[in-house]
Amino acid sequence: MDDRWQGWAATGGFLMLFMGVFKMFAGLIGLVNDQWIMRGFNGYYFTSATAVAWWYIIIGLLVFAAGLAVLGGKAWGRWVGVIVAGLAIISEFFFIPIYPIWAILLIVLYTYILIGLIIAKPLDE
């Protein structure tokens, strides 16, 4: 069995663990701060951080759980990871006007996770 492609899945799994913990911490910080004042290129944005914080916590938990499944060798974990990473990419597009560099960096990292999960060969071959 040629297992050099499994390194891509393992890299995607480790990145998912890291990104999941990071998102959960960002969500917890958002719960502590009730209001965020964000400065974008088009002015200031005032938003309630509670909804954004809960979204970050939910996405973070899902990404972390899928990362554990990928590293545990579960084939379904890869496909759940693909779906969750796709949702995370879509959610980062909403932050491009506010934090453009940070949002694009996260989109690139999630895209790398997608590549790692998609191109790895199935475990049962």
SVG drawing of the C-alpha trace seen along z (x, -y; Angstrom):
<svg xmlns="http://www.w3.org/2000/svg" viewBox="-27 -55 32 57">
<polyline fill="none" stroke="black" stroke-width="0.4" points="0.0,0.0 1.3,-3.4 0.6,-5.6 2.5,-8.8 -0.9,-10.4 -2.1,-9.8 0.3,-12.5 -2.0,-15.0 -4.9,-13.8 -2.9,-13.8 -1.7,-17.4 -5.4,-18.4 -6.4,-16.7 -3.7,-18.5 -4.7,-21.8 -8.3,-21.1 -7.4,-20.5 -5.5,-23.8 -8.1,-25.8 -10.9,-24.3 -9.3,-25.3 -8.5,-28.7 -12.1,-29.3 -13.4,-28.1 -11.1,-30.5 -12.2,-33.3 -15.8,-32.5 -15.2,-32.5 -13.5,-35.9 -16.5,-37.1 -18.8,-36.0 -16.8,-37.9 -16.9,-41.1 -20.6,-41.9 -19.9,-44.6 -17.2,-44.7 -16.3,-47.9 -14.7,-46.8 -13.1,-49.2 -13.3,-48.2 -12.3,-50.0 -15.8,-51.5 -16.1,-52.8 -17.0,-51.3 -19.1,-48.3 -21.0,-47.9 -22.2,-44.4 -23.3,-42.2 -20.6,-39.7 -22.9,-37.1 -24.2,-35.5 -20.8,-35.6 -19.2,-34.1 -21.7,-31.2 -21.1,-30.6 -17.3,-30.5 -17.8,-28.1 -20.0,-25.8 -17.7,-25.8 -14.7,-25.3 -16.2,-22.3 -17.2,-20.7 -13.8,-21.3 -12.1,-19.9 -14.3,-16.8 -13.8,-16.2 -10.0,-16.6 -10.1,-14.0 -12.0,-11.6 -9.5,-12.2 -6.6,-11.5 -8.4,-8.5 -8.5,-7.0 -12.2,-7.3 -13.1,-7.7 -16.4,-9.6 -14.3,-12.1 -12.7,-13.3 -16.0,-14.0 -17.4,-15.7 -14.2,-17.7 -14.7,-18.7 -18.2,-20.0 -17.2,-21.8 -14.2,-23.4 -16.4,-24.5 -18.8,-26.1 -15.9,-27.8 -14.6,-29.2 -18.0,-30.6 -18.3,-32.2 -14.8,-33.9 -16.1,-35.6 -18.3,-37.8 -15.3,-39.1 -13.3,-40.2 -14.6,-43.8 -13.7,-44.0 -10.5,-42.0 -9.3,-41.4 -5.8,-40.0 -6.8,-37.8 -9.9,-36.5 -7.9,-35.7 -5.3,-33.9 -7.9,-31.8 -9.5,-31.0 -6.1,-29.9 -5.6,-27.6 -9.1,-26.1 -8.4,-25.6 -5.2,-23.7 -7.3,-21.5 -9.7,-20.8 -6.9,-19.9 -5.4,-17.6 -8.6,-15.8 -9.7,-15.5 -6.6,-14.2 -5.7,-11.6 -6.5,-8.1 -9.3,-6.2 -8.1,-4.2 -9.5,-0.9 -7.5,-0.7"/>
</svg>
